[in-house]
């Protein structure tokens, strides 16, 4: 009977996975064609005064390369959250949008350097993408045996319920302080300009103080919601306890106020949306593919028009108006390629490379300028001030950050390191979620004691969502929320294991409660020799 059950298992497994495979094959050809050929060709053939020079062809190659990699991320059987978010950003912000700006000869930020700097910037973008893929390929090689054995015996980082409850209290305190400073929750549903002015008027220290207050009021609330969501997804006992669903509803209402898309940057709302979707559906290929596939349409259609919530009516920044359908791609949301070209011009104008000075200022962002006189500003502000822009708070993509610090070779090595880390994090996330799914349902007491489970199941979706901000830049402005998130994760993380968790759960379920300590009878085997086996067999025949 067991043989029949084993024989039917492969058939059941094939029946369960066959529709997904057929769906992937059905979507493969049109998706790859749309991302690699149709959409770039539709943009490239639009009428416009832009020149078809080397920058034009390099940007077309970037669209084809990033579109191919994005289609591979969507159609793969393994969910690669961070790599998928990376290729989604690169395809839109560093591929389609720069190509549209070249065709229309219209950029959201003026490019002050010669055309040769734009060509070099386009080549740097393509080189960074290739270096990222090289790093991801290097991550596929397994580590040495000693490292694998050490990782196998190392306890996993988990979240305990008591620490999660404390994080919920911290989130309520931080968000409550932010709401009190803004005189109630009504300001969160107006616009970002009013919130910035209110925080600037009530916060006398500096912009760093207001940024810390805003980060402390938004990040703990998001993390608490993610961990509670994870706990409800993996634990039946948590869903039966009234406290956990009530806390989840409280955190959901709190995030609706402090992390809504009206009063927050759109890239931060993408972080909230992506991390919540990937946490609630950790092993759903449909949700993963839908998030990446629809992300293209959202970035091209919805994202640019959401800028109306940023400023009050009549105070918008001037834009260059055109009659083309590609006009939304020439807005300030997609100024990364132009700012990279301006950074190249800024370096070649005499400023030179900083050789790690800018990165040191990013890592030591918490050091006040009164202590560090030569602390660098973020690259977007430096380049914008050098350009004479009235709004020097401009973006600084990761390409510009690495180029400003280390030049072309350092930029390539940096993207290879980013690709390696992203691939390793995606593999760890897939392994941890698969292990928890393979363990099956557990008793209620153990699940209550274990809490939401592994930290990587929440940290990796959060990094995947926040990677849009890190790639857009600048890193110095993004480090505030990164530091608060790291502190919250360290606060809730525990490496201690219960006595039952130190054993293999599969062995524990099949192991009897009381062991039979009587020695097993010795049996004659081929290694005992013909004499001993014959001597033991003869008394048995006599009996």
C-alpha positions as CSV (number, residue, x, y, z in Angstrom):
1,X,0.0,0.0,0.0
2,X,2.9,2.3,0.8
3,X,4.4,1.4,-2.6
4,X,1.2,2.6,-4.3
5,X,1.2,5.8,-2.3
6,X,4.7,6.4,-3.3
7,X,4.0,5.7,-6.9
8,X,1.1,8.1,-7.0
9,X,3.1,10.9,-5.3
10,X,5.1,11.8,-8.4
11,X,1.9,11.9,-10.5
12,X,0.2,14.2,-8.0
13,X,3.3,16.4,-7.9
14,X,3.4,16.6,-11.7
15,X,-0.3,17.4,-11.8
16,X,0.2,20.1,-9.2
17,X,3.1,21.7,-11.0
18,X,2.1,21.1,-14.6
19,X,-0.4,24.1,-15.0
20,X,2.3,26.5,-13.7
21,X,4.8,25.1,-16.2
22,X,2.3,25.4,-19.1
23,X,1.4,28.9,-18.0
24,X,5.1,29.8,-18.1
25,X,5.5,28.4,-21.6
26,X,2.4,30.2,-22.8
27,X,3.7,33.5,-21.4
28,X,7.3,33.1,-22.4
29,X,7.2,34.1,-26.0
30,X,4.9,37.2,-25.8
31,X,6.5,38.4,-22.6
32,X,10.0,38.2,-24.0
33,X,8.9,39.7,-27.3
34,X,7.1,42.6,-25.5
35,X,10.0,43.5,-23.1
36,X,12.9,42.9,-25.5
37,X,11.5,44.1,-28.9
38,X,8.0,45.5,-28.9
39,X,8.2,48.2,-26.2
40,X,11.8,49.4,-27.0
41,X,10.9,49.5,-30.7
42,X,7.7,51.5,-30.0
43,X,9.8,54.0,-28.1
44,X,12.6,54.2,-30.6
45,X,10.3,54.7,-33.6
46,X,8.4,57.7,-32.0
47,X,8.9,60.9,-34.0
48,X,11.4,63.2,-32.3
49,X,14.3,65.5,-32.9
50,X,16.8,63.4,-31.0
51,X,20.0,62.1,-32.7
52,X,20.5,58.5,-33.4
53,X,24.1,58.4,-32.2
54,X,26.2,56.0,-30.1
55,X,24.2,56.9,-26.9
56,X,21.0,56.0,-28.7
57,X,22.3,52.5,-29.7
58,X,23.8,51.9,-26.3
59,X,20.5,52.7,-24.6
60,X,18.7,50.4,-27.1
61,X,21.2,47.6,-26.1
62,X,20.5,48.4,-22.4
63,X,16.7,48.0,-23.1
64,X,17.3,44.7,-24.8
65,X,19.6,43.3,-22.1
66,X,17.6,44.4,-19.1
67,X,14.4,43.3,-20.8
68,X,15.8,39.8,-21.4
69,X,16.9,39.6,-17.8
70,X,13.6,40.9,-16.5
71,X,11.7,38.3,-18.5
72,X,14.0,35.6,-17.2
73,X,13.2,36.8,-13.6
74,X,9.5,36.6,-14.3
75,X,9.5,33.2,-15.9
76,X,12.0,31.5,-13.6
77,X,10.7,28.7,-11.3
78,X,12.7,30.2,-8.4
79,X,11.5,33.5,-6.8
80,X,14.4,35.9,-6.9
81,X,13.0,39.0,-5.1
82,X,16.1,41.3,-5.0
83,X,17.3,40.4,-8.4
84,X,13.8,40.8,-9.9
85,X,13.5,44.3,-8.3
86,X,16.9,45.2,-9.6
87,X,16.1,44.3,-13.2
88,X,12.7,46.0,-13.0
89,X,14.3,49.3,-12.0
90,X,17.0,49.0,-14.6
91,X,14.6,48.2,-17.4
92,X,12.4,51.2,-16.7
93,X,14.7,53.9,-15.2
94,X,17.9,53.1,-17.0
95,X,16.6,51.7,-20.2
96,X,13.2,52.7,-21.5
97,X,13.1,56.2,-20.0
98,X,16.6,57.3,-21.2
99,X,15.8,56.0,-24.7
100,X,12.5,58.0,-24.7
101,X,14.4,61.1,-23.6
102,X,17.0,60.6,-26.3
103,X,14.3,60.3,-29.0
104,X,12.4,63.4,-27.8
105,X,15.6,65.3,-27.0
106,X,14.0,66.3,-23.7
107,X,15.5,65.5,-20.3
108,X,13.9,66.2,-16.9
109,X,17.3,67.6,-15.6
110,X,19.5,69.6,-17.9
111,X,22.6,67.7,-19.1
112,X,25.3,70.4,-19.0
113,X,28.2,68.4,-20.4
114,X,29.1,67.4,-24.0
115,X,27.4,64.6,-25.8
116,X,30.5,62.4,-25.2
117,X,29.7,62.3,-21.5
118,X,26.2,61.0,-22.2
119,X,27.7,58.3,-24.4
120,X,30.1,57.4,-21.6
121,X,27.2,57.3,-19.1
122,X,25.2,55.0,-21.3
123,X,28.2,52.7,-21.6
124,X,28.7,52.7,-17.8
125,X,25.0,51.7,-17.3
126,X,25.4,48.7,-19.6
127,X,28.8,47.7,-18.0
128,X,27.1,47.8,-14.5
129,X,24.4,45.5,-15.7
130,X,26.9,43.0,-17.0
131,X,29.0,43.2,-13.8
132,X,25.8,42.5,-11.8
133,X,25.2,39.4,-13.8
134,X,28.8,38.2,-13.3
135,X,28.4,38.6,-9.5
136,X,25.2,36.7,-9.6
137,X,26.8,33.9,-11.6
138,X,29.7,33.7,-9.1
139,X,27.2,33.3,-6.3
140,X,25.9,30.1,-7.8
141,X,29.1,28.2,-7.0
142,X,28.7,26.4,-3.7
143,X,31.0,27.5,-0.8
144,X,33.8,25.2,0.5
145,X,32.8,22.2,2.5
146,X,33.9,23.8,5.8
147,X,31.7,26.8,5.2
148,X,28.7,24.6,4.3
149,X,29.1,22.5,7.5
150,X,29.4,25.6,9.6
151,X,26.2,27.1,8.0
152,X,24.4,23.8,8.5
153,X,25.0,23.7,12.2
154,X,24.5,27.5,12.7
155,X,21.1,28.3,14.3
156,X,18.8,30.3,12.2
157,X,17.8,33.9,13.1
158,X,14.2,33.8,14.3
159,X,11.8,36.3,15.9
160,X,10.3,35.6,19.3
161,X,6.8,36.7,20.2
162,X,7.8,38.8,23.2
163,X,10.3,40.8,21.1
164,X,7.6,41.3,18.4
165,X,5.2,42.6,21.0
166,X,7.9,45.0,22.2
167,X,8.4,46.1,18.5
168,X,4.7,46.8,18.2
169,X,4.8,49.0,21.3
170,X,7.8,50.8,19.8
171,X,6.0,51.3,16.5
172,X,3.0,52.8,18.4
173,X,5.2,55.2,20.3
174,X,7.2,56.3,17.2
175,X,4.2,56.7,14.9
176,X,2.2,58.4,17.7
177,X,5.0,60.9,18.2
178,X,5.1,61.7,14.5
179,X,1.3,62.1,14.4
180,X,1.5,64.4,17.4
181,X,4.2,66.6,15.8
182,X,2.0,67.0,12.8
183,X,-1.1,67.9,14.8
184,X,-3.2,64.9,13.9
185,X,-3.5,62.3,11.2
186,X,-5.2,64.7,8.7
187,X,-2.0,66.1,7.5
188,X,-0.9,62.7,6.2
189,X,-3.7,62.8,3.6
190,X,-2.9,66.2,2.2
191,X,0.5,66.4,0.4
192,X,4.2,65.9,1.1
193,X,5.0,69.6,0.9
194,X,2.8,70.5,3.8
195,X,4.4,67.7,5.9
196,X,7.9,68.8,5.1
197,X,7.0,72.4,6.0
198,X,5.4,71.3,9.3
199,X,8.4,69.2,10.3
200,X,10.8,71.9,9.3
201,X,8.9,74.4,11.4
202,X,8.6,72.2,14.5
203,X,12.0,70.6,14.3
204,X,14.6,73.1,15.3
205,X,17.7,70.9,15.0
206,X,18.2,70.2,11.3
207,X,16.9,68.2,8.4
208,X,18.6,65.2,10.0
209,X,16.4,65.5,13.0
210,X,13.2,65.6,10.9
211,X,14.4,62.7,8.8
212,X,15.1,60.6,11.9
213,X,11.6,61.5,13.3
214,X,10.0,60.5,10.1
215,X,12.0,57.3,9.8
216,X,11.2,56.4,13.4
217,X,7.5,56.9,12.8
218,X,7.3,54.8,9.7
219,X,9.9,52.0,9.7
220,X,9.0,50.2,13.0
221,X,5.3,50.3,12.0
222,X,6.1,48.6,8.7
223,X,8.3,46.0,10.2
224,X,5.8,45.1,12.9
225,X,3.1,44.7,10.2
226,X,5.4,42.5,8.1
227,X,6.3,40.2,11.1
228,X,2.7,39.9,12.2
229,X,1.6,39.1,8.6
230,X,4.3,36.4,8.4
231,X,3.2,35.0,11.7
232,X,-0.5,34.8,10.6
233,X,0.6,33.1,7.3
234,X,2.7,30.3,8.8
235,X,0.9,29.6,12.1
236,X,-2.6,28.3,12.7
237,X,-2.2,28.9,16.4
238,X,-1.5,32.6,15.8
239,X,-4.7,32.9,13.8
240,X,-6.7,31.3,16.6
241,X,-5.3,33.7,19.2
242,X,-7.2,37.0,19.5
243,X,-4.2,39.1,20.3
244,X,-2.3,38.5,17.1
245,X,-5.1,39.4,14.6
246,X,-6.0,42.4,16.8
247,X,-2.4,43.6,16.7
248,X,-2.3,43.1,12.9
249,X,-5.4,45.2,12.5
250,X,-3.9,48.0,14.7
251,X,-0.6,47.9,12.7
252,X,-2.5,47.9,9.4
253,X,-4.5,51.0,10.5
254,X,-1.3,52.7,11.7
255,X,0.5,52.0,8.4
256,X,-2.5,53.4,6.5
257,X,-1.9,56.7,8.2
258,X,1.9,57.0,8.3
259,X,2.8,55.0,5.2
260,X,0.1,55.9,2.7
261,X,1.0,56.9,-0.9
262,X,-0.3,60.4,-0.6
263,X,2.1,61.8,2.0
264,X,5.1,59.6,1.3
265,X,7.6,59.3,-1.5
266,X,6.4,57.0,-4.2
267,X,9.6,54.9,-3.9
268,X,8.9,54.4,-0.3
269,X,5.3,53.3,-1.0
270,X,6.7,50.8,-3.5
271,X,8.8,49.5,-0.7
272,X,5.7,49.0,1.5
273,X,3.8,47.4,-1.3
274,X,6.4,45.0,-2.5
275,X,7.5,43.9,1.0
276,X,3.9,43.3,2.1
277,X,3.0,41.3,-1.0
278,X,6.1,39.1,-0.9
279,X,5.7,38.5,2.9
280,X,2.0,37.6,2.6
281,X,2.6,35.3,-0.4
282,X,6.2,33.9,0.2
283,X,5.9,30.9,-2.1
284,X,3.3,32.1,-4.6
285,X,4.8,32.2,-8.2
286,X,1.6,33.9,-9.4
287,X,2.0,36.8,-7.1
288,X,5.7,37.1,-7.8
289,X,5.2,37.1,-11.5
290,X,2.3,39.5,-11.4
291,X,4.3,41.9,-9.2
292,X,7.1,42.1,-11.7
293,X,5.0,42.0,-14.9
294,X,2.5,44.7,-13.7
295,X,5.4,46.7,-12.2
296,X,6.3,47.7,-15.8
297,X,2.9,49.1,-16.5
298,X,2.6,50.8,-13.2
299,X,6.0,52.5,-13.6
300,X,5.1,53.7,-17.1
301,X,1.5,54.8,-16.5
302,X,0.6,55.3,-12.8
303,X,4.0,56.3,-11.3
304,X,4.6,59.6,-13.2
305,X,1.0,60.9,-12.5
306,X,1.3,60.3,-8.8
307,X,3.5,63.4,-8.6
308,X,0.4,65.5,-8.2
309,X,0.3,64.6,-4.5
310,X,3.8,65.9,-3.9
311,X,3.1,69.6,-4.0
312,X,0.2,72.0,-3.5
313,X,-1.7,73.2,-6.5
314,X,0.2,75.9,-8.4
315,X,3.6,75.1,-6.8
316,X,4.7,72.3,-9.2
317,X,8.1,72.5,-10.6
318,X,8.2,73.6,-14.3
319,X,8.3,70.8,-16.8
320,X,9.0,70.6,-20.5
321,X,5.8,70.0,-22.3
322,X,5.6,67.9,-25.5
323,X,2.9,66.4,-27.6
324,X,4.3,62.8,-27.5
325,X,2.9,59.8,-25.6
326,X,6.3,59.4,-24.1
327,X,6.1,62.7,-22.1
328,X,5.7,61.0,-18.7
329,X,9.1,59.4,-19.2
330,X,10.7,62.9,-19.5
331,X,9.6,63.9,-16.0
332,X,11.8,64.2,-12.9
333,X,11.1,60.6,-11.8
334,X,13.5,59.3,-14.5
335,X,16.4,61.7,-14.3
336,X,18.9,59.0,-13.3
337,X,20.6,58.7,-16.7
338,X,21.0,62.5,-17.1
339,X,22.4,62.8,-13.5
340,X,24.9,60.1,-14.3
341,X,26.1,62.1,-17.3
342,X,26.2,65.2,-15.2
343,X,28.3,63.3,-12.6
344,X,30.7,62.3,-15.3
345,X,31.0,65.9,-16.3
346,X,31.4,66.9,-12.7
347,X,34.3,64.5,-12.2
348,X,36.0,65.5,-15.4
349,X,35.7,69.2,-14.8
350,X,38.4,69.1,-12.1
351,X,36.7,67.7,-9.0
352,X,38.1,64.2,-9.7
353,X,37.2,60.9,-7.9
354,X,36.9,60.9,-4.2
355,X,38.3,57.4,-3.7
356,X,36.1,56.3,-0.9
357,X,35.5,59.7,0.8
358,X,31.9,59.8,-0.4
359,X,31.2,56.3,0.7
360,X,32.8,57.0,4.1
361,X,30.4,59.9,4.5
362,X,27.5,57.6,3.7
363,X,28.6,54.9,6.1
364,X,29.2,57.5,8.9
365,X,26.0,59.5,8.2
366,X,25.2,59.7,11.9
367,X,28.3,61.8,12.6
368,X,27.3,65.5,12.9
369,X,29.0,68.0,10.6
370,X,30.1,70.0,13.7
371,X,32.4,67.0,14.5
372,X,33.4,66.2,10.9
373,X,34.1,69.5,9.1
374,X,34.8,67.9,5.8
375,X,31.8,65.5,5.8
376,X,30.6,65.2,2.2
377,X,27.1,66.0,1.1
378,X,25.1,63.6,-1.0
379,X,26.3,63.5,-4.6
380,X,23.0,64.7,-6.0
381,X,23.2,67.9,-4.0
382,X,26.9,68.4,-4.9
383,X,26.3,68.0,-8.6
384,X,23.1,70.0,-8.5
385,X,24.8,72.9,-6.7
386,X,27.7,72.7,-9.1
387,X,25.2,72.9,-12.0
388,X,23.5,75.9,-10.5
389,X,20.1,74.3,-10.2
390,X,17.4,76.0,-8.1
391,X,16.4,72.6,-6.7
392,X,19.8,70.9,-6.0
393,X,18.1,67.9,-4.3
394,X,18.5,65.6,-7.3
395,X,18.8,61.9,-7.6
396,X,22.2,60.1,-7.7
397,X,21.9,56.6,-9.0
398,X,24.2,53.8,-7.7
399,X,26.2,54.1,-11.0
400,X,27.0,57.7,-10.2
401,X,27.9,57.0,-6.6
402,X,30.4,54.2,-7.5
403,X,31.8,56.2,-10.4
404,X,32.3,59.3,-8.3
405,X,34.2,57.2,-5.7
406,X,36.2,54.6,-7.5
407,X,36.1,55.2,-11.3
408,X,35.1,52.6,-13.9
409,X,36.9,49.6,-12.5
410,X,35.6,50.2,-9.0
411,X,32.1,50.7,-10.3
412,X,32.3,47.3,-12.1
413,X,33.6,45.6,-9.0
414,X,30.9,47.3,-6.9
415,X,28.1,46.0,-9.1
416,X,29.6,42.6,-9.1
417,X,29.5,42.6,-5.3
418,X,25.9,43.8,-5.4
419,X,25.0,41.0,-7.7
420,X,26.7,38.4,-5.6
421,X,25.0,39.7,-2.4
422,X,21.6,39.8,-4.1
423,X,21.9,36.3,-5.4
424,X,23.1,34.9,-2.1
425,X,20.2,36.7,-0.3
426,X,17.6,35.3,-2.7
427,X,19.0,31.8,-2.3
428,X,18.8,32.1,1.5
429,X,15.3,33.4,1.3
430,X,14.2,30.5,-1.0
431,X,15.9,27.9,1.3
432,X,14.4,29.2,4.5
433,X,10.9,29.5,3.2
434,X,11.1,26.0,1.6
435,X,12.3,24.6,4.9
436,X,9.4,26.0,6.8
437,X,7.0,24.9,4.2
438,X,8.5,21.3,4.2
439,X,8.3,21.1,8.0
440,X,4.5,21.2,7.7
441,X,2.0,22.2,10.4
442,X,3.4,22.1,13.9
443,X,1.8,21.8,17.3
444,X,0.4,25.0,18.6
445,X,2.7,25.3,21.6
446,X,5.8,25.0,19.4
447,X,4.4,27.6,17.0
448,X,3.5,30.0,19.8
449,X,7.0,29.6,21.1
450,X,8.7,29.9,17.7
451,X,6.8,33.1,16.7
452,X,6.8,34.4,13.1
453,X,9.8,32.2,12.2
454,X,12.9,33.1,10.2
455,X,14.0,36.7,10.0
456,X,15.1,36.3,6.4
457,X,11.5,35.7,5.3
458,X,10.7,39.4,6.2
459,X,14.1,41.0,5.7
460,X,14.6,39.9,2.1
461,X,11.2,41.2,0.9
462,X,12.0,44.5,2.7
463,X,15.4,44.8,1.0
464,X,13.8,44.0,-2.4
465,X,11.3,46.8,-2.0
466,X,13.8,49.3,-0.7
467,X,16.3,48.5,-3.5
468,X,14.3,51.0,-5.7
469,X,15.4,53.8,-3.3
470,X,19.0,52.5,-3.0
471,X,19.4,52.2,-6.8
472,X,17.9,55.6,-7.4
473,X,19.9,57.3,-4.7
474,X,21.3,59.0,-3.1
475,X,22.6,56.5,-0.6
476,X,23.2,59.2,2.1
477,X,19.5,60.2,2.1
478,X,18.5,56.5,2.2
479,X,20.7,55.6,5.1
480,X,18.4,57.0,7.8
481,X,15.7,54.4,7.3
482,X,18.2,51.7,6.6
483,X,19.8,52.3,10.1
484,X,16.4,52.3,11.8
485,X,15.4,49.1,10.0
486,X,18.7,47.4,11.0
487,X,18.3,48.4,14.6
488,X,14.7,47.0,14.7
489,X,15.8,43.7,13.1
490,X,18.6,43.3,15.6
491,X,16.2,44.0,18.4
492,X,13.7,41.3,17.4
493,X,16.3,38.7,16.2
494,X,17.2,35.7,18.4
495,X,19.6,32.9,17.7
496,X,18.6,30.8,20.6
497,X,16.8,27.5,19.9
498,X,14.4,25.6,22.0
499,X,15.3,22.0,23.0
500,X,12.8,20.6,20.6
501,X,14.1,22.9,17.8
502,X,17.6,21.6,18.2
503,X,16.5,18.2,16.9
504,X,15.3,17.5,13.4
505,X,11.5,18.0,13.4
506,X,11.0,15.1,11.0
507,X,12.9,12.7,13.3
508,X,11.0,14.1,16.3
509,X,7.6,13.2,14.8
510,X,8.5,9.6,14.0
511,X,10.6,9.0,17.2
512,X,8.7,7.0,20.0
513,X,8.3,8.7,23.3
514,X,10.1,5.9,25.3
515,X,13.1,4.1,23.8
516,X,13.6,0.3,24.2
517,X,17.0,0.1,25.8
518,X,17.3,-3.7,25.5
519,X,20.1,-4.8,23.2
520,X,19.0,-6.1,19.9
521,X,19.7,-9.8,19.2
522,X,22.8,-10.5,17.2
523,X,22.3,-12.0,13.8
524,X,24.7,-14.0,11.8
525,X,26.0,-12.1,8.9
526,X,28.5,-12.6,6.1
527,X,31.3,-11.0,8.2
528,X,31.0,-13.4,11.1
529,X,32.5,-16.4,9.3
530,X,31.0,-19.7,8.3
531,X,31.9,-21.4,11.6
532,X,30.0,-19.1,14.0
533,X,27.0,-18.9,11.8
534,X,26.7,-22.7,11.6
535,X,27.1,-23.1,15.3
536,X,24.2,-20.7,16.0
537,X,22.0,-22.3,13.3
538,X,22.4,-25.9,14.6
539,X,20.8,-25.2,18.1
540,X,17.9,-23.5,16.4
541,X,17.2,-26.6,14.3
542,X,17.4,-28.9,17.4
543,X,14.7,-26.8,19.0
